[in-house]
């Protein structure tokens, strides 16, 4: 089967991977529900597809999904989506309720959650209720192993055509493999496998020896999300010779650290960096900041504001034709919307996708996904 056929097959996937232990209180309640042949009710607000498939993979008889917010779907696989009102009127014997992805503020008390969520006293909740969590004294599964992807699986399913168009538009097979592994992690509630490039090469190389674009002497780089200056130091360590680096960092705490770190640079390099303590939005006048300079390199890792930044720089991108290296993992929509924006604005650009080592605490290993858009005149010639 070709990689493209495997990519197409992903969108019909109902399999979920088991990437963590089911132990302790969770195993007790799941085992009890299986032994009693109970009808399981999942109270969920996000990631309904993942909730159903995860619980089914545990051998549970998922009877209904209860959701308080309106849904475009009436069922997931063969499981009906119902309202809270239906839940309270349902007299099915032997119920198990698994409170799964509900947003709560229960102050660590299950009874507080139940009374406020259902608006009735705890002792009137029908039949058997289990609020499960790894934390036995709380007894509420408010932060499940799926980590609330905000319906990413459903979004990818409903944007199959756009993702396949992106797959077909990539210049190289490596980019296609990267997209496949990334999407697969969400479609199977699994881990993003495949090669991960050391993060020190992020924005500049696909890997230590892979040139995705031709670097220039006298580069004018707009660095959005400069953080504490780590990418700037990496840039200089590659012996690049920029004309100017505009380092945007909106967080004052990190900006202060950025200033301290920049002071460690040799003066001739420090003088090339202009730090700016500004959050990126559509009010920033990039032309004024550039002061007549031509932007030749643009990157962004700004926690989901990447598309807004691109929109605010649309005219500069058209006129200056910079290399663009932009993160597309913060919002589920970015993987579709950002490539669409680039194709609409940039003529004769080549797209690459590279996955770098994610930060600690990302259980799916889906962080640090970077889309490169390279103008043909900056294409690297081997």
C-alpha positions in Angstrom: 0.0 0.0 0.0 1.4 3.4 -0.9 1.9 6.1 1.7 -1.0 8.1 0.1 -3.3 5.2 0.4 -2.3 4.8 4.0 -3.0 8.5 4.6 -6.5 8.1 3.1 -7.1 5.0 5.2 -6.4 7.1 8.4 -9.6 9.1 8.1 -11.8 6.0 8.5 -9.7 4.6 11.4 -11.6 3.6 14.6 -8.6 1.9 16.3 -7.0 3.6 19.4 -3.6 2.8 20.7 -2.9 1.9 24.3 -0.1 4.2 25.4 -0.5 4.2 29.2 -1.4 1.9 32.0 -4.9 1.3 33.2 -4.3 0.6 36.9 -5.6 1.4 40.4 -9.1 3.0 40.6 -9.6 3.2 36.9 -8.9 -0.6 36.5 -11.2 -1.4 39.4 -14.1 0.6 38.0 -13.6 -0.6 34.4 -13.4 -4.2 35.5 -16.5 -3.9 37.7 -18.4 -2.4 34.7 -17.3 -5.4 32.5 -18.2 -7.9 35.2 -21.7 -6.4 35.8 -22.3 -6.1 32.0 -23.2 -2.5 32.7 -24.3 0.1 30.1 -21.6 2.7 30.3 -22.5 6.4 29.9 -19.7 8.8 29.1 -20.2 12.5 30.1 -18.0 14.3 27.7 -17.7 17.8 26.2 -14.7 17.4 23.8 -13.0 14.6 21.9 -16.2 12.5 21.8 -14.7 10.2 19.1 -11.7 9.5 21.3 -13.8 8.9 24.4 -16.0 6.3 22.7 -13.1 4.5 21.1 -10.9 4.5 24.1 -13.6 3.1 26.4 -14.6 0.5 23.8 -10.9 -0.6 23.6 -11.1 -1.3 27.4 -14.0 -3.7 26.7 -16.7 -1.5 28.0 -20.3 -1.5 26.6 -20.6 2.2 25.7 -24.3 2.9 25.7 -24.6 6.7 25.4 -22.4 9.8 25.2 -23.8 12.6 27.3 -22.9 16.1 26.1 -24.3 19.5 27.2 -23.1 21.4 24.2 -24.8 21.1 20.8 -23.2 18.6 18.4 -23.4 18.4 14.6 -23.5 14.6 14.9 -26.2 12.5 16.4 -24.0 9.5 17.0 -20.3 8.4 17.0 -19.8 5.0 15.5 -22.9 3.2 16.8 -23.2 5.3 20.0 -25.9 7.9 20.4 -25.1 11.4 21.7 -27.7 12.6 24.2 -28.3 15.6 26.4 -28.1 15.9 30.2 -31.9 16.1 30.3 -32.1 12.7 28.6 -29.5 11.3 31.1 -31.6 12.3 34.1 -34.7 10.8 32.7 -33.1 7.5 31.5 -34.1 4.6 33.7 -31.7 2.0 32.2 -30.7 -0.3 35.1 -27.1 -0.9 36.1 -25.7 2.3 34.7 -22.1 3.4 35.1 -21.4 7.1 34.6 -17.8 8.0 33.6 -17.3 11.7 33.9 -14.6 12.1 31.3 -13.8 15.4 29.6 -16.0 17.8 31.5 -14.7 21.2 32.5 -15.1 21.4 36.2 -14.3 23.5 39.2 -15.1 21.0 41.9 -12.5 22.0 44.5 -11.6 18.3 44.8 -15.0 17.2 45.8 -17.1 14.8 43.7 -20.3 15.7 45.5 -19.8 19.4 44.6 -19.4 18.5 41.0 -22.4 16.2 40.9 -24.7 18.7 42.6 -23.6 21.6 40.4 -23.4 19.7 37.1 -26.7 17.8 37.5 -28.5 20.4 39.6 -29.8 17.7 41.9 -28.7 16.3 45.3 -26.1 13.5 45.2 -28.3 11.0 46.9 -30.9 11.4 44.1 -28.5 10.6 41.2 -29.9 7.3 39.8 -28.2 4.0 40.1 -24.4 3.6 40.3 -22.1 6.5 39.5 -18.4 6.3 39.3 -16.2 9.3 38.9 -12.8 8.0 38.1 -9.3 9.4 38.2 -5.7 8.4 38.8 -6.1 10.6 42.0 -8.1 8.3 44.2 -9.2 11.0 46.7 -10.8 13.2 44.0 -12.6 10.5 42.1 -13.2 12.6 39.0 -11.5 12.0 35.6 -11.2 15.7 34.7 -7.9 15.5 32.9 -8.0 12.2 31.0 -5.1 10.5 29.2 -6.4 11.9 25.9 -5.4 15.4 27.2 -8.3 17.2 25.5 -7.4 17.7 21.9 -10.4 19.9 21.4 -12.0 17.6 18.8 -8.9 17.4 16.6 -9.8 13.9 15.4 -13.2 15.1 14.2 -11.7 18.2 12.7 -9.2 16.2 10.7 -12.0 13.8 9.5 -14.1 16.7 8.3 -11.1 18.3 6.5 -9.9 15.2 4.8 -9.8 16.8 1.3 -7.8 19.8 2.6 -5.2 17.5 4.3 -4.9 15.3 1.3 -4.3 18.4 -0.8 -1.6 19.4 1.5 -0.1 15.9 1.4 0.0 16.1 -2.4 1.5 19.6 -2.5 4.6 18.7 -0.5 7.9 18.8 -2.4 9.4 15.7 -0.9 8.4 12.3 0.5 9.9 13.1 3.9 7.3 15.9 4.4 4.5 13.5 3.4 5.7 10.9 5.9 5.8 13.6 8.6 2.2 14.7 7.9 1.1 11.0 7.9 2.7 10.3 11.3 1.4 13.5 12.8 -2.2 13.0 11.7 -2.0 9.4 12.7 -1.3 10.3 16.3 -4.6 12.1 16.6 -6.7 9.7 14.5 -5.6 6.7 16.7 -5.2 8.7 20.0 -1.6 7.6 19.8 2.0 8.9 19.8 3.6 10.7 16.9 6.1 8.3 15.6 8.7 8.8 12.9 12.0 10.7 12.8 12.3 13.7 15.1 15.0 16.2 14.3 17.0 17.7 17.2 15.4 21.0 18.0 18.7 22.9 17.7 18.2 22.8 13.9 14.6 24.2 14.0 13.9 27.0 11.5 17.3 26.7 9.8 17.7 23.1 8.7 15.7 20.0 8.2 18.5 18.2 10.1 22.2 18.7 10.6 23.0 18.2 7.0 19.7 18.9 5.3 19.4 22.3 3.6 15.8 23.3 3.0 16.6 26.7 1.7 19.6 28.8 0.7 20.8 31.0 3.6 21.9 34.6 2.8 24.6 36.8 4.1 22.8 40.0 5.3 19.6 38.1 6.2 16.9 40.3 7.7 15.1 38.0 10.1 11.7 38.6 11.9 11.8 36.2 14.8 8.3 36.0 16.4 8.3 34.2 19.7 12.0 34.8 20.5 11.5 33.4 24.0 14.8 33.7 25.9 16.9 34.0 22.8 17.8 30.3 22.3 17.0 30.3 18.5 19.0 33.5 18.1 22.1 31.9 19.8 21.6 28.8 17.6 21.5 31.0 14.5 24.8 32.7 15.3 26.3 29.3 16.2 25.7 28.2 12.6 28.0 31.1 11.6 25.3 33.0 9.8 25.8 36.7 9.1 22.6 38.6 9.4 22.0 42.3 8.7 19.3 42.5 11.3 17.3 40.3 13.7 14.0 41.6 15.1 13.3 39.5 18.2 9.6 39.7 19.3 8.8 38.4 22.8 5.5 39.4 24.4 5.9 37.8 27.7 7.7 40.3 30.0 9.3 37.6 32.1 10.9 35.9 29.2 11.7 39.2 27.6 13.8 40.3 30.6 15.7 37.0 30.4 16.1 37.5 26.6 17.8 40.9 27.3 20.1 39.3 29.9 21.0 36.5 27.5 21.6 38.9 24.6 24.2 40.8 26.7 26.3 37.6 26.6 26.8 37.9 22.9 29.9 39.5 21.4 29.1 43.2 20.9 29.3 42.9 17.1 26.5 40.3 17.2 24.5 41.9 20.0 24.2 45.1 18.0 22.5 43.2 15.2 19.5 42.2 17.4 16.6 44.5 18.1 14.5 43.0 20.9 10.8 44.0 21.1 8.6 43.3 24.0 5.4 43.1 22.0 2.7 40.5 21.4 2.0 39.9 17.8 -1.5 41.0 16.6 -3.0 42.9 13.6 -2.1 46.3 15.1 1.7 45.9 14.7 3.2 48.0 11.9 5.9 45.7 10.6 6.9 48.1 7.8 7.7 50.7 10.3 9.7 48.3 12.4 11.6 47.1 9.4 12.5 50.7 8.6 13.1 50.1 4.9 14.8 46.8 5.4 13.5 43.9 3.3 12.4 40.9 5.3 14.2 37.8 4.0 13.4 35.3 6.9 10.3 35.0 9.0 9.6 32.5 11.7 6.9 32.2 14.3 6.2 30.0 17.4 3.6 32.2 19.1 1.1 29.8 20.7 -1.6 29.9 18.1 -1.3 33.4 16.9 0.7 32.4 13.8 -2.1 32.9 11.3 -2.9 36.4 12.7 0.7 37.3 12.3 0.8 36.1 8.7 -2.3 38.1 7.9 -0.7 41.2 9.4 2.4 40.7 7.2 0.5 39.8 4.0 1.7 42.7 2.0 5.3 42.3 3.2 5.3 38.6 2.4 4.1 39.4 -1.1 6.7 42.1 -1.7 9.7 40.7 0.1 9.2 37.0 -0.5 10.9 35.8 2.7 11.5 32.2 3.6 8.8 31.3 6.1 9.3 28.8 8.9 6.2 28.6 11.0 4.8 26.3 13.7 1.5 24.6 12.8 0.8 22.5 15.9 -0.7 24.9 18.4 -4.3 24.9 17.0 -5.9 22.0 15.1 -6.9 24.5 12.4 -3.4 25.6 11.7 -2.4 22.5 9.7 -5.1 23.4 7.2 -5.4 27.2 7.4 -1.7 28.2 7.4 -0.8 26.3 4.2 -4.0 27.6 2.5 -2.9 31.1 3.4 0.6 30.6 2.1 -0.7 29.2 -1.2 -3.1 32.1 -1.6 -0.5 34.8 -0.9 2.8 33.3 -2.1 3.5 32.5 -5.8 6.1 29.9 -6.6 6.7 28.7 -3.1 7.7 25.2 -2.2 6.4 23.6 1.0 8.2 21.3 3.4 7.1 19.8 6.8 9.6 18.9 9.5 9.0 17.5 13.0 11.5 18.4 15.8 11.9 17.0 19.2 8.9 18.1 21.3 9.2 19.8 24.7 8.9 17.8 27.9 5.3 17.1 28.9 3.8 16.5 25.5 2.6 12.9 25.8 1.6 12.6 22.1 5.0 14.0 21.0 3.2 16.2 18.6 4.9 19.5 19.4 7.4 21.4 17.3 5.8 20.7 13.9 7.2 23.3 11.5 5.9 24.2 8.0 8.6 25.7 5.7 7.6 27.8 2.7 10.5 28.5 0.4 10.4 30.8 -2.6 11.9 29.2 -5.7 14.7 31.7 -5.8 15.8 30.6 -2.4 15.6 26.8 -3.2 18.7 25.0 -2.2 20.6 23.6 -5.1 22.6 20.4 -4.3 
